[in-house]
Amino acid sequence: MSGSFRSILSILGLTGVIAGATPVFAVEKAPSISSCSRAQEYITATEYLRGKSEWAIPSAEVRKVARRVAFHCPGSAARLVQVTSVLVGAGLTPRDALTTGLRYSEKSDSVTTRFLALFKKLYLEDEFDLDLATSHQVADELSAQFQGSLPDVEKEFVHLADFCASSSGLNQSRPNCARFASEVLLISQRQTSGVSERWLKLFEFLTATSGASLTTGGAAALATEVMQAGEAGPESFIHAYRYAHSRQGLALERGPSLAFSKDLVLSDLASATEPSGVPKKSRVRDSSDALKLPQAKDSIAVRAPAQQRSTKSE
């Protein structure tokens, strides 16, 4: 596809002429559902695909795709074109890009915009610089496959990933941090807001000398695990630990206090305990644990040239 990847990435709105489509069939701002035109969506999708003769898509398949797109208006053709164009520009095969584009044509504008914004951040080398396949997978997990209604997923993702990569945070590589942020959000996808703030609050407590005094790696792993307990989980864990460790509470040492708190917050039912209230088996990670972040995988897809992957001025 001609033109730089940078210019393709500018196609994020739903207004104006869609790249690669015949201008007369340009999709403008999506109309309300009451004025949704299946005919316009069908024509736009058909003309876009016809214009990609190098993709060698049979006419019968073009019509089949266009009909499917038309039934998800308004804006379905624009979503198809946006996603397909960006992915082909990044180096994905036209057929694989079209498969994803067709899926997003059936999603909302907000979900599609999220996918494109996250894919850009994950893939570009002056952002997270992940390989194409992983960028596609992570962006899709946090968009089309995301089950909850958590708002501002992109902001939550960037907040967590930036902290992970910063020297004053976890000091990890940006590819590893992208996977870490994705893991936290997927665990917390049923929550309604403030995921990154709750994770950071618990992490700071777990690493503080006035808190649990865990290592960075142990605290990050435990904070992520506690996010499974829902929105009240981090605060509940802190409350439980303080009570267990205080002289006025259970007066337990640091290790048993951690075990008690984890068992209380994460267990579906209270586990068998010693008379003192300490769980018989502690499942808390040792404080010497290293931060367990997913390791970067080798690219399984051809990367686009560097000049197409950077948003920096040439």
C-alpha atoms as a printed R data frame, in Angstrom:
    type eleno elety resid chain resno       x       y      z
1   ATOM     1    CA   MET     A     1   0.000   0.000  0.000
2   ATOM     2    CA   SER     A     2   1.418   3.362 -0.973
3   ATOM     3    CA   GLY     A     3   2.067   6.113  1.543
4   ATOM     4    CA   SER     A     4   3.654   5.899  4.930
5   ATOM     5    CA   PHE     A     5   2.211   4.011  7.880
6   ATOM     6    CA   ARG     A     6   2.194   7.325  9.665
7   ATOM     7    CA   SER     A     7  -0.351   8.737  7.237
8   ATOM     8    CA   ILE     A     8  -2.479   5.603  7.528
9   ATOM     9    CA   LEU     A     9  -2.604   5.982 11.269
10  ATOM    10    CA   SER     A    10  -4.135   9.401 10.856
11  ATOM    11    CA   ILE     A    11  -7.317   7.667  9.676
12  ATOM    12    CA   LEU     A    12  -8.778   7.379 13.147
13  ATOM    13    CA   GLY     A    13 -11.951   9.471 12.859
14  ATOM    14    CA   LEU     A    14 -15.120   8.743 10.958
15  ATOM    15    CA   THR     A    15 -15.184  11.921  8.886
16  ATOM    16    CA   GLY     A    16 -13.714  12.706  5.504
17  ATOM    17    CA   VAL     A    17 -12.790  10.527  2.555
18  ATOM    18    CA   ILE     A    18 -11.642   7.020  3.467
19  ATOM    19    CA   ALA     A    19  -8.275   6.109  1.983
20  ATOM    20    CA   GLY     A    20  -8.522   3.638 -0.860
21  ATOM    21    CA   ALA     A    21 -12.247   4.202 -1.507
22  ATOM    22    CA   THR     A    22 -13.671   5.959 -4.516
23  ATOM    23    CA   PRO     A    23 -14.302   9.566 -3.341
24  ATOM    24    CA   VAL     A    24 -17.941   9.569 -4.388
25  ATOM    25    CA   PHE     A    25 -18.540   6.778 -1.873
26  ATOM    26    CA   ALA     A    26 -16.662   8.411  1.008
27  ATOM    27    CA   VAL     A    27 -18.140   7.662  4.411
28  ATOM    28    CA   GLU     A    28 -18.963  10.796  6.353
29  ATOM    29    CA   LYS     A    29 -19.888  11.111  9.998
30  ATOM    30    CA   ALA     A    30 -21.983   8.109 10.959
31  ATOM    31    CA   PRO     A    31 -25.738   8.868 10.871
32  ATOM    32    CA   SER     A    32 -28.068   7.939 13.697
33  ATOM    33    CA   ILE     A    33 -29.403   4.393 13.664
34  ATOM    34    CA   SER     A    34 -32.794   5.646 12.506
35  ATOM    35    CA   SER     A    35 -31.234   6.927  9.286
36  ATOM    36    CA   CYS     A    36 -28.799   4.042  8.812
37  ATOM    37    CA   SER     A    37 -28.356   3.248  5.117
38  ATOM    38    CA   ARG     A    38 -27.412  -0.350  4.482
39  ATOM    39    CA   ALA     A    39 -27.101   0.475  0.807
40  ATOM    40    CA   GLN     A    40 -24.467   3.140  1.467
41  ATOM    41    CA   GLU     A    41 -22.506   0.808  3.754
42  ATOM    42    CA   TYR     A    42 -22.668  -1.976  1.147
43  ATOM    43    CA   ILE     A    43 -21.528   0.281 -1.678
44  ATOM    44    CA   THR     A    44 -18.675   1.791  0.331
45  ATOM    45    CA   ALA     A    45 -17.358  -1.643  1.360
46  ATOM    46    CA   THR     A    46 -17.706  -3.017 -2.162
47  ATOM    47    CA   GLU     A    47 -15.919  -0.125 -3.840
48  ATOM    48    CA   TYR     A    48 -13.111  -0.179 -1.271
49  ATOM    49    CA   LEU     A    49 -12.449  -3.876 -1.883
50  ATOM    50    CA   ARG     A    50 -12.801  -3.546 -5.654
51  ATOM    51    CA   GLY     A    51 -10.155  -0.836 -5.526
52  ATOM    52    CA   LYS     A    52  -7.716  -3.308 -3.975
53  ATOM    53    CA   SER     A    53  -7.220  -5.421 -7.099
54  ATOM    54    CA   GLU     A    54  -3.783  -6.506 -5.840
55  ATOM    55    CA   TRP     A    55  -5.519  -8.359 -3.010
56  ATOM    56    CA   ALA     A    56  -7.169 -10.660 -5.586
57  ATOM    57    CA   ILE     A    57 -10.412 -11.096 -3.652
58  ATOM    58    CA   PRO     A    58 -13.031 -12.946 -5.765
59  ATOM    59    CA   SER     A    59 -16.108 -10.898 -6.679
60  ATOM    60    CA   ALA     A    60 -18.406 -13.324 -4.898
61  ATOM    61    CA   GLU     A    61 -16.431 -12.929 -1.674
62  ATOM    62    CA   VAL     A    62 -16.443  -9.145 -2.033
63  ATOM    63    CA   ARG     A    63 -20.243  -9.191 -2.231
64  ATOM    64    CA   LYS     A    64 -20.470 -11.564  0.733
65  ATOM    65    CA   VAL     A    65 -18.253  -9.337  2.871
66  ATOM    66    CA   ALA     A    66 -20.083  -6.169  1.831
67  ATOM    67    CA   ARG     A    67 -23.467  -7.652  2.685
68  ATOM    68    CA   ARG     A    68 -22.256  -8.701  6.121
69  ATOM    69    CA   VAL     A    69 -20.842  -5.230  6.704
70  ATOM    70    CA   ALA     A    70 -24.071  -3.550  5.612
71  ATOM    71    CA   PHE     A    71 -26.077  -5.212  8.373
72  ATOM    72    CA   HIS     A    72 -23.998  -3.550 11.080
73  ATOM    73    CA   CYS     A    73 -24.498   0.074 10.128
74  ATOM    74    CA   PRO     A    74 -24.113   2.885 10.850
75  ATOM    75    CA   GLY     A    75 -20.393   3.369 10.263
76  ATOM    76    CA   SER     A    76 -19.646  -0.306  9.610
77  ATOM    77    CA   ALA     A    77 -17.912   0.259  6.259
78  ATOM    78    CA   ALA     A    78 -15.734   2.989  7.762
79  ATOM    79    CA   ARG     A    79 -14.672   0.644 10.546
80  ATOM    80    CA   LEU     A    80 -13.833  -2.076  8.030
81  ATOM    81    CA   VAL     A    81 -11.703   0.298  5.958
82  ATOM    82    CA   GLN     A    82  -9.953   1.873  8.949
83  ATOM    83    CA   VAL     A    83  -8.862  -1.380 10.568
84  ATOM    84    CA   THR     A    84  -7.965  -3.158  7.329
85  ATOM    85    CA   SER     A    85  -5.926  -0.234  6.001
86  ATOM    86    CA   VAL     A    86  -3.926   0.190  9.207
87  ATOM    87    CA   LEU     A    87  -3.135  -3.516  9.515
88  ATOM    88    CA   VAL     A    88  -2.110  -3.916  5.877
89  ATOM    89    CA   GLY     A    89   0.058  -0.824  6.205
90  ATOM    90    CA   ALA     A    90   1.761  -2.442  9.205
91  ATOM    91    CA   GLY     A    91   2.562  -5.577  7.226
92  ATOM    92    CA   LEU     A    92  -0.310  -7.978  7.919
93  ATOM    93    CA   THR     A    93  -1.512  -9.964  4.915
94  ATOM    94    CA   PRO     A    94  -4.592  -8.447  3.243
95  ATOM    95    CA   ARG     A    95  -6.696 -11.528  3.988
96  ATOM    96    CA   ASP     A    96  -5.794 -11.573  7.684
97  ATOM    97    CA   ALA     A    97  -6.285  -7.809  7.906
98  ATOM    98    CA   LEU     A    98  -9.682  -8.129  6.234
99  ATOM    99    CA   THR     A    99 -10.717 -10.826  8.706
100 ATOM   100    CA   THR     A   100  -9.982  -8.463 11.603
101 ATOM   101    CA   GLY     A   101 -11.521  -5.501  9.786
102 ATOM   102    CA   LEU     A   102 -14.721  -7.430  9.184
103 ATOM   103    CA   ARG     A   103 -14.926  -8.309 12.875
104 ATOM   104    CA   TYR     A   104 -14.524  -4.678 13.910
105 ATOM   105    CA   SER     A   105 -17.107  -3.557 11.372
106 ATOM   106    CA   GLU     A   106 -19.557  -5.324 13.675
107 ATOM   107    CA   LYS     A   107 -18.290  -3.552 16.804
108 ATOM   108    CA   SER     A   108 -18.942   0.000 17.985
109 ATOM   109    CA   ASP     A   109 -16.951   3.054 16.931
110 ATOM   110    CA   SER     A   110 -15.470   3.326 20.441
111 ATOM   111    CA   VAL     A   111 -14.201  -0.265 20.477
112 ATOM   112    CA   THR     A   112 -12.684   0.163 17.013
113 ATOM   113    CA   THR     A   113 -11.015   3.432 17.979
114 ATOM   114    CA   ARG     A   114  -9.582   1.750 21.075
115 ATOM   115    CA   PHE     A   115  -8.168  -1.103 18.987
116 ATOM   116    CA   LEU     A   116  -6.482   1.281 16.559
117 ATOM   117    CA   ALA     A   117  -5.085   3.513 19.303
118 ATOM   118    CA   LEU     A   118  -3.686   0.558 21.258
119 ATOM   119    CA   PHE     A   119  -2.298  -1.140 18.162
120 ATOM   120    CA   LYS     A   120  -0.455   2.044 17.244
121 ATOM   121    CA   LYS     A   121   1.073   2.360 20.714
122 ATOM   122    CA   LEU     A   122   2.056  -1.286 20.857
123 ATOM   123    CA   TYR     A   123   3.530  -1.573 17.379
124 ATOM   124    CA   LEU     A   124   5.400   1.635 16.637
125 ATOM   125    CA   GLU     A   125   9.088   1.509 17.508
126 ATOM   126    CA   ASP     A   126   9.070   4.873 19.297
127 ATOM   127    CA   GLU     A   127   6.253   3.563 21.507
128 ATOM   128    CA   PHE     A   128   6.282  -0.061 22.785
129 ATOM   129    CA   ASP     A   129   7.898  -1.641 19.693
130 ATOM   130    CA   LEU     A   130   6.211  -5.043 19.905
131 ATOM   131    CA   ASP     A   131   6.166  -7.365 16.901
132 ATOM   132    CA   LEU     A   132   3.159  -7.243 14.619
133 ATOM   133    CA   ALA     A   133   1.515 -10.449 15.820
134 ATOM   134    CA   THR     A   134   1.771  -9.544 19.510
135 ATOM   135    CA   SER     A   135   0.628  -5.962 18.924
136 ATOM   136    CA   HIS     A   136  -2.426  -7.279 17.114
137 ATOM   137    CA   GLN     A   137  -3.165  -9.845 19.824
138 ATOM   138    CA   VAL     A   138  -2.836  -7.497 22.816
139 ATOM   139    CA   ALA     A   139  -4.831  -4.685 21.166
140 ATOM   140    CA   ASP     A   140  -7.559  -7.165 20.264
141 ATOM   141    CA   GLU     A   141  -7.673  -8.613 23.801
142 ATOM   142    CA   LEU     A   142  -8.223  -5.126 25.210
143 ATOM   143    CA   SER     A   143 -10.808  -4.198 22.574
144 ATOM   144    CA   ALA     A   144 -13.024  -6.742 20.790
145 ATOM   145    CA   GLN     A   145 -12.366  -9.475 23.364
146 ATOM   146    CA   PHE     A   146 -12.648  -7.192 26.396
147 ATOM   147    CA   GLN     A   147 -15.674  -8.306 28.397
148 ATOM   148    CA   GLY     A   148 -16.171  -5.475 30.845
149 ATOM   149    CA   SER     A   149 -17.279  -1.862 30.582
150 ATOM   150    CA   LEU     A   150 -14.109  -0.330 32.045
151 ATOM   151    CA   PRO     A   151 -13.807   3.221 30.660
152 ATOM   152    CA   ASP     A   152 -10.556   4.814 29.443
153 ATOM   153    CA   VAL     A   153  -8.819   1.493 28.869
154 ATOM   154    CA   GLU     A   154  -6.119   3.225 26.808
155 ATOM   155    CA   LYS     A   155  -5.333   5.664 29.637
156 ATOM   156    CA   GLU     A   156  -5.296   2.880 32.218
157 ATOM   157    CA   PHE     A   157  -2.970   0.878 29.975
158 ATOM   158    CA   VAL     A   158  -0.546   3.754 29.439
159 ATOM   159    CA   HIS     A   159  -0.539   4.647 33.149
160 ATOM   160    CA   LEU     A   160   0.415   1.111 34.167
161 ATOM   161    CA   ALA     A   161   2.884   0.553 31.342
162 ATOM   162    CA   ASP     A   162   4.647   3.881 31.861
163 ATOM   163    CA   PHE     A   163   5.056   3.158 35.569
164 ATOM   164    CA   CYS     A   164   6.386  -0.287 34.751
165 ATOM   165    CA   ALA     A   165   8.970   1.149 32.339
166 ATOM   166    CA   SER     A   166  10.075   4.081 34.493
167 ATOM   167    CA   SER     A   167  13.301   3.908 36.497
168 ATOM   168    CA   SER     A   168  11.357   4.951 39.590
169 ATOM   169    CA   GLY     A   169   8.807   2.196 38.947
170 ATOM   170    CA   LEU     A   170   9.508  -1.372 37.869
171 ATOM   171    CA   ASN     A   171  12.293  -0.430 35.426
172 ATOM   172    CA   GLN     A   172  11.322  -3.091 32.898
173 ATOM   173    CA   SER     A   173  11.540  -3.080 29.103
174 ATOM   174    CA   ARG     A   174   8.624  -1.464 27.293
175 ATOM   175    CA   PRO     A   175   7.624  -4.700 25.494
176 ATOM   176    CA   ASN     A   176   7.464  -6.516 28.846
177 ATOM   177    CA   CYS     A   177   5.567  -3.598 30.358
178 ATOM   178    CA   ALA     A   178   2.978  -3.701 27.587
179 ATOM   179    CA   ARG     A   179   2.241  -7.312 28.455
180 ATOM   180    CA   PHE     A   180   2.206  -6.531 32.164
181 ATOM   181    CA   ALA     A   181  -0.316  -3.690 31.751
182 ATOM   182    CA   SER     A   182  -2.482  -5.892 29.562
183 ATOM   183    CA   GLU     A   183  -2.463  -8.659 32.196
184 ATOM   184    CA   VAL     A   184  -3.587  -6.293 34.959
185 ATOM   185    CA   LEU     A   185  -6.412  -4.883 32.828
186 ATOM   186    CA   LEU     A   186  -7.632  -8.288 31.680
187 ATOM   187    CA   ILE     A   187  -7.754  -9.494 35.290
188 ATOM   188    CA   SER     A   188  -9.696  -6.341 36.188
189 ATOM   189    CA   GLN     A   189 -11.901  -6.035 33.103
190 ATOM   190    CA   ARG     A   190 -15.156  -6.408 35.041
191 ATOM   191    CA   GLN     A   191 -14.323  -3.408 37.217
192 ATOM   192    CA   THR     A   192 -15.814  -0.005 36.477
193 ATOM   193    CA   SER     A   193 -12.946   2.461 36.980
194 ATOM   194    CA   GLY     A   194  -9.646   3.271 38.641
195 ATOM   195    CA   VAL     A   195  -7.786   0.006 37.998
196 ATOM   196    CA   SER     A   196  -4.327   1.561 37.687
197 ATOM   197    CA   GLU     A   197  -4.827   3.735 40.778
198 ATOM   198    CA   ARG     A   198  -5.838   0.769 42.932
199 ATOM   199    CA   TRP     A   199  -2.963  -1.358 41.655
200 ATOM   200    CA   LEU     A   200  -0.443   1.421 42.324
201 ATOM   201    CA   LYS     A   201  -1.826   2.083 45.814
202 ATOM   202    CA   LEU     A   202  -1.471  -1.571 46.766
203 ATOM   203    CA   PHE     A   203   1.989  -1.830 45.166
204 ATOM   204    CA   GLU     A   204   3.196   1.206 47.130
205 ATOM   205    CA   PHE     A   205   1.871  -0.311 50.368
206 ATOM   206    CA   LEU     A   206   3.500  -3.652 49.678
207 ATOM   207    CA   THR     A   207   6.914  -2.092 49.008
208 ATOM   208    CA   ALA     A   208   6.829   0.548 51.791
209 ATOM   209    CA   THR     A   209   8.832  -0.024 54.966
210 ATOM   210    CA   SER     A   210   5.743   1.082 56.849
211 ATOM   211    CA   GLY     A   211   3.769  -1.515 54.917
212 ATOM   212    CA   ALA     A   212   4.755  -5.055 53.930
213 ATOM   213    CA   SER     A   213   8.362  -4.292 52.853
214 ATOM   214    CA   LEU     A   214   8.284  -6.618 49.837
215 ATOM   215    CA   THR     A   215  10.728  -6.415 46.965
216 ATOM   216    CA   THR     A   216   9.576  -4.696 43.779
217 ATOM   217    CA   GLY     A   217   9.090  -8.000 41.986
218 ATOM   218    CA   GLY     A   218   7.209  -9.679 44.797
219 ATOM   219    CA   ALA     A   219   4.988  -6.644 45.331
220 ATOM   220    CA   ALA     A   220   4.145  -6.329 41.625
221 ATOM   221    CA   ALA     A   221   3.203  -9.993 41.359
222 ATOM   222    CA   LEU     A   222   1.080  -9.943 44.529
223 ATOM   223    CA   ALA     A   223  -0.650  -6.654 43.651
224 ATOM   224    CA   THR     A   224  -1.617  -8.090 40.269
225 ATOM   225    CA   GLU     A   225  -2.982 -11.238 41.886
226 ATOM   226    CA   VAL     A   226  -5.051  -9.281 44.404
227 ATOM   227    CA   MET     A   227  -6.750  -7.381 41.545
228 ATOM   228    CA   GLN     A   228  -8.736 -10.578 40.961
229 ATOM   229    CA   ALA     A   229 -10.657  -9.828 44.153
230 ATOM   230    CA   GLY     A   230 -12.516  -6.944 42.520
231 ATOM   231    CA   GLU     A   231 -12.608  -3.220 43.190
232 ATOM   232    CA   ALA     A   232 -12.557  -3.665 46.968
233 ATOM   233    CA   GLY     A   233  -9.697  -6.162 46.839
234 ATOM   234    CA   PRO     A   234  -6.632  -3.891 47.207
235 ATOM   235    CA   GLU     A   235  -8.091  -1.801 50.029
236 ATOM   236    CA   SER     A   236  -9.379  -4.922 51.758
237 ATOM   237    CA   PHE     A   237  -5.936  -6.530 51.531
238 ATOM   238    CA   ILE     A   238  -4.270  -3.463 53.076
239 ATOM   239    CA   HIS     A   239  -6.871  -3.353 55.855
240 ATOM   240    CA   ALA     A   240  -6.441  -7.066 56.565
241 ATOM   241    CA   TYR     A   241  -2.651  -6.822 56.689
242 ATOM   242    CA   ARG     A   242  -2.656  -3.863 59.049
243 ATOM   243    CA   TYR     A   243  -5.028  -5.647 61.415
244 ATOM   244    CA   ALA     A   244  -3.075  -8.905 61.262
245 ATOM   245    CA   HIS     A   245   0.279  -7.189 61.844
246 ATOM   246    CA   SER     A   246  -0.781  -4.730 64.545
247 ATOM   247    CA   ARG     A   247  -0.357  -5.476 68.245
248 ATOM   248    CA   GLN     A   248  -3.984  -4.507 68.810
249 ATOM   249    CA   GLY     A   249  -5.040  -6.984 66.104
250 ATOM   250    CA   LEU     A   250  -3.582 -10.458 65.557
251 ATOM   251    CA   ALA     A   251   0.027  -9.430 66.305
252 ATOM   252    CA   LEU     A   252   1.410 -11.622 63.517
253 ATOM   253    CA   GLU     A   253   4.829 -11.311 61.912
254 ATOM   254    CA   ARG     A   254   5.154  -9.951 58.385
255 ATOM   255    CA   GLY     A   255   5.083 -13.310 56.559
256 ATOM   256    CA   PRO     A   256   2.040 -14.724 58.382
257 ATOM   257    CA   SER     A   257   0.292 -11.334 58.042
258 ATOM   258    CA   LEU     A   258   0.730 -11.516 54.273
259 ATOM   259    CA   ALA     A   259  -0.515 -15.099 54.186
260 ATOM   260    CA   PHE     A   260  -3.526 -14.225 56.343
261 ATOM   261    CA   SER     A   261  -4.435 -11.232 54.163
262 ATOM   262    CA   LYS     A   262  -4.113 -13.130 50.903
263 ATOM   263    CA   ASP     A   263  -6.150 -16.034 52.187
264 ATOM   264    CA   LEU     A   264  -8.866 -13.763 53.547
265 ATOM   265    CA   VAL     A   265  -9.180 -11.613 50.414
266 ATOM   266    CA   LEU     A   266  -8.642 -14.164 47.640
267 ATOM   267    CA   SER     A   267 -10.122 -17.396 48.974
268 ATOM   268    CA   ASP     A   268 -13.705 -18.246 48.118
269 ATOM   269    CA   LEU     A   269 -13.989 -19.897 51.509
270 ATOM   270    CA   ALA     A   270 -11.739 -19.492 54.527
271 ATOM   271    CA   SER     A   271  -9.016 -22.143 54.437
272 ATOM   272    CA   ALA     A   272  -8.202 -24.415 57.366
273 ATOM   273    CA   THR     A   273  -6.165 -22.481 59.904
274 ATOM   274    CA   GLU     A   274  -4.120 -22.994 62.978
275 ATOM   275    CA   PRO     A   275  -5.736 -21.871 66.254
276 ATOM   276    CA   SER     A   276  -3.842 -18.595 65.981
277 ATOM   277    CA   GLY     A   277  -5.680 -17.783 62.777
278 ATOM   278    CA   VAL     A   278  -2.645 -18.337 60.561
279 ATOM   279    CA   PRO     A   279  -3.320 -20.391 57.389
280 ATOM   280    CA   LYS     A   280  -1.562 -23.765 57.538
281 ATOM   281    CA   LYS     A   281   0.027 -23.205 54.142
282 ATOM   282    CA   SER     A   282   1.030 -19.786 52.926
283 ATOM   283    CA   ARG     A   283   0.625 -19.242 49.203
284 ATOM   284    CA   VAL     A   284   2.283 -15.824 49.299
285 ATOM   285    CA   ARG     A   285   5.323 -15.447 47.049
286 ATOM   286    CA   ASP     A   286   8.649 -15.155 48.815
287 ATOM   287    CA   SER     A   287   9.828 -11.577 49.110
288 ATOM   288    CA   SER     A   288  12.886 -12.456 47.036
289 ATOM   289    CA   ASP     A   289  10.776 -13.302 43.999
290 ATOM   290    CA   ALA     A   290  11.832 -11.499 40.851
291 ATOM   291    CA   LEU     A   291   9.204  -9.643 38.889
292 ATOM   292    CA   LYS     A   292   7.559 -12.252 36.722
293 ATOM   293    CA   LEU     A   293   6.593 -10.478 33.514
294 ATOM   294    CA   PRO     A   294   5.967 -12.317 30.251
295 ATOM   295    CA   GLN     A   295   9.085 -12.492 28.136
296 ATOM   296    CA   ALA     A   296   9.181 -10.898 24.717
297 ATOM   297    CA   LYS     A   297   8.651 -13.381 21.933
298 ATOM   298    CA   ASP     A   298  10.399 -13.432 18.590
299 ATOM   299    CA   SER     A   299   8.372 -11.843 15.843
300 ATOM   300    CA   ILE     A   300   6.248 -14.308 13.907
301 ATOM   301    CA   ALA     A   301   5.318 -11.735 11.292
302 ATOM   302    CA   VAL     A   302   7.340  -9.605  8.936
303 ATOM   303    CA   ARG     A   303   7.845  -6.133 10.384
304 ATOM   304    CA   ALA     A   304   7.236  -3.069  8.265
305 ATOM   305    CA   PRO     A   305  10.268  -0.909  7.437
306 ATOM   306    CA   ALA     A   306  11.391   1.319 10.290
307 ATOM   307    CA   GLN     A   307  10.379   4.502  8.495
308 ATOM   308    CA   GLN     A   308   6.805   3.189  8.396
309 ATOM   309    CA   ARG     A   309   6.846   2.308 12.098
310 ATOM   310    CA   SER     A   310   7.870   5.671 13.500
311 ATOM   311    CA   THR     A   311   5.678   8.717 14.060
312 ATOM   312    CA   LYS     A   312   8.699  10.981 14.461
313 ATOM   313    CA   SER     A   313   9.266  13.723 11.929
314 ATOM   314    CA   GLU     A   314  11.585  12.695  9.147
